[in-house]
Amino acid sequence: MNKLGIEDVSKQYFQLNVRLKKLLEKYTNLVNAVNFLKEEIEDLSQTINELGVKIQELQKEREIKVTKKKQEVKRSG
């Protein structure tokens, strides 16, 4: 049977603890990155929605102008 001494166990414990801390740091960084991307996506989505509304408004204005032009042409024609 392979028996480990206290020093060996302590060394392994320390190494595992260091690895765990590194993994936790990487996990934290990933969570922060995901949260940042989520906020960016929400901002972009809001901007896209606002642009969609603006496009609709501009299309309505254009339709009104075209209709007025057609009416003017009919009146003068």
Secondary structure, DSSP 8 states (H G I E B T S, - for coil): -----HHHHHHHHHHHHHHHHHHHHHHHHHHHHHHHHHHHHHHHHHHHHHHHHHHHHHHHHHHHHHHHHHHHHHHH-
